[in-house]
Amino acid sequence: MLVNAKAGSPNMAPLAADSLHCPQVVAWPYDRLLTIYAGGRVGDSKAIVHRGEITKLARECQIYGDRVTVKYGFAGRVLLGPKGSPGQVTLPINIKVADADRKVLANDKASVSTIVPSDNPVGYFSMVKEITFPISMGSRPEDYKVFVAFERTQPGAG
């Protein structure tokens, strides 16, 4: 593997990597939750429209010499609050890849959607995506992290 990596051949076949050698996919506690409030009443539990939660994360990866492709997935749910109503809910997601020094190497954006039915105040979502990024000579794929977070620029986000 090291010989191929040093040769830098662009036509190199991918090497499968077990999950121990893949970058971690993480959502910090604050980033895995997003609460939307009605009427600018951020922090008021009686004004909650809905709350998104990322509850599961998974990944697998392929190593291509000086690049890593991570196929990652996340799943979660949307819970209606006192000011919410059944129907479609769409929440924006940000994805970033960072090295050990927290330097961002790649970005991506996505939106997750779910239907919250009228007979149940919970809707579920899941998504699988891929992201590719370079790795530095002397580093290991597990030295990098893929961060998944809700975007907080939505009106009423808290």
C-alpha positions as CSV (number, residue, x, y, z in Angstrom):
1,M,0.0,0.0,0.0
2,L,2.8,2.4,0.9
3,V,4.6,1.8,-2.4
4,N,1.4,2.5,-4.4
5,A,0.7,5.7,-2.3
6,K,4.2,7.0,-3.0
7,A,3.9,6.3,-6.7
8,G,0.8,8.4,-6.8
9,S,-0.7,6.5,-9.7
10,P,-4.1,8.1,-10.6
11,N,-5.4,4.8,-11.9
12,M,-4.8,3.0,-8.7
13,A,-7.5,0.5,-7.6
14,P,-9.3,1.4,-4.3
15,L,-8.2,-0.4,-1.1
16,A,-11.1,-1.4,1.1
17,A,-10.7,-0.1,4.6
18,D,-12.4,-1.5,7.7
19,S,-14.2,1.0,9.9
20,L,-11.3,1.2,12.3
21,H,-9.2,2.9,9.6
22,C,-12.0,5.2,8.3
23,P,-12.4,8.8,9.4
24,Q,-14.9,9.1,12.2
25,V,-18.3,10.6,11.3
26,V,-19.5,12.7,14.2
27,A,-22.2,15.1,15.2
28,W,-21.3,16.9,18.5
29,P,-24.2,17.0,21.0
30,Y,-25.1,20.6,20.1
31,D,-24.9,19.9,16.3
32,R,-27.1,16.9,16.4
33,L,-30.1,18.8,17.6
34,L,-32.1,21.7,16.0
35,T,-35.1,23.3,17.6
36,I,-37.3,25.7,15.6
37,Y,-39.4,28.2,17.6
38,A,-42.4,30.2,16.5
39,G,-42.6,34.0,16.6
40,G,-39.0,34.7,17.6
41,R,-39.5,33.1,21.0
42,V,-36.2,31.1,21.0
43,G,-35.9,29.2,24.2
44,D,-39.6,29.2,25.0
45,S,-40.7,25.5,25.3
46,K,-44.3,26.5,24.6
47,A,-43.2,28.0,21.2
48,I,-41.5,25.0,19.8
49,V,-42.6,24.2,16.2
50,H,-40.5,21.1,15.8
51,R,-37.1,19.6,16.8
52,G,-34.8,17.7,14.6
53,E,-32.5,15.1,16.0
54,I,-29.6,13.1,14.3
55,T,-29.7,9.8,16.2
56,K,-27.5,7.4,14.2
57,L,-24.3,7.7,12.1
58,A,-22.4,5.2,10.0
59,R,-19.6,5.1,7.5
60,E,-17.4,3.0,5.3
61,C,-14.5,4.2,3.2
62,Q,-12.2,3.5,0.3
63,I,-8.5,4.6,0.2
64,Y,-7.1,5.7,-3.2
65,G,-3.5,6.6,-2.5
66,D,-3.6,10.2,-1.4
67,R,-7.4,10.4,-1.3
68,V,-10.1,8.9,0.9
69,T,-13.8,8.5,-0.2
70,V,-16.1,8.2,2.8
71,K,-19.6,6.8,2.2
72,Y,-21.5,8.0,5.3
73,G,-25.1,7.8,6.5
74,F,-27.1,9.4,9.1
75,A,-30.6,9.0,10.4
76,G,-32.9,10.8,12.8
77,R,-36.3,12.1,13.6
78,V,-38.4,15.3,13.7
79,L,-40.6,15.8,16.7
80,L,-43.5,18.2,16.7
81,G,-43.8,20.8,19.4
82,P,-46.8,22.6,20.8
83,K,-46.8,25.1,17.9
84,G,-46.1,22.4,15.2
85,S,-48.5,20.9,12.7
86,P,-48.4,17.7,10.7
87,G,-46.9,17.7,7.2
88,Q,-43.6,17.9,5.5
89,V,-40.6,19.2,7.4
90,T,-37.3,20.0,5.7
91,L,-34.1,20.7,7.6
92,P,-30.7,21.8,6.2
93,I,-27.5,19.9,7.0
94,N,-23.9,20.9,6.7
95,I,-21.1,18.4,6.2
96,K,-17.4,19.2,6.7
97,V,-14.2,17.2,6.7
98,A,-11.4,18.3,8.9
99,D,-7.9,17.1,9.6
100,A,-6.3,16.7,13.1
101,D,-5.6,20.5,13.2
102,R,-9.3,21.2,12.4
103,K,-8.4,22.6,8.9
104,V,-11.5,22.1,6.7
105,L,-10.6,20.0,3.6
106,A,-14.1,19.5,2.1
107,N,-17.6,20.8,2.5
108,D,-21.0,19.6,1.4
109,K,-24.6,20.6,2.1
110,A,-27.8,18.6,2.1
111,S,-31.4,18.8,3.2
112,V,-33.4,16.1,5.0
113,S,-37.1,15.8,4.7
114,T,-39.8,13.9,6.4
115,I,-43.5,13.8,6.7
116,V,-44.9,14.1,10.2
117,P,-48.3,12.3,10.0
118,S,-51.4,13.7,11.7
119,D,-51.7,10.6,13.9
120,N,-48.1,10.5,15.2
121,P,-46.0,13.6,16.2
122,V,-42.8,12.0,14.9
123,G,-41.3,11.7,11.4
124,Y,-38.1,9.9,10.5
125,F,-35.4,10.6,8.0
126,S,-32.2,9.0,6.7
127,M,-29.6,9.9,4.1
128,V,-26.5,8.3,2.6
129,K,-23.9,10.4,0.8
130,E,-20.2,10.3,-0.3
131,I,-17.4,12.8,0.2
132,T,-13.8,12.6,-1.1
133,F,-10.9,14.5,0.3
134,P,-7.1,14.5,0.2
135,I,-4.9,13.1,3.0
136,S,-1.5,14.4,3.7
137,M,1.7,12.2,3.4
138,G,2.4,10.7,6.8
139,S,-1.2,10.9,8.1
140,R,-3.8,8.2,8.4
141,P,-7.4,8.2,7.3
142,E,-8.5,7.8,10.9
143,D,-6.8,11.2,11.7
144,Y,-9.6,13.0,9.9
145,K,-13.2,13.5,10.9
146,V,-16.4,14.1,8.9
147,F,-18.7,16.4,10.8
148,V,-22.5,16.3,10.3
149,A,-24.5,19.2,11.7
150,F,-27.8,20.9,11.4
151,E,-27.6,24.4,9.7
152,R,-28.7,27.0,12.2
153,T,-29.5,29.9,9.9
154,Q,-33.1,28.9,9.5
155,P,-35.6,31.5,11.0
156,G,-36.6,30.5,14.5
157,A,-33.6,28.2,15.0
158,G,-32.3,27.8,18.5
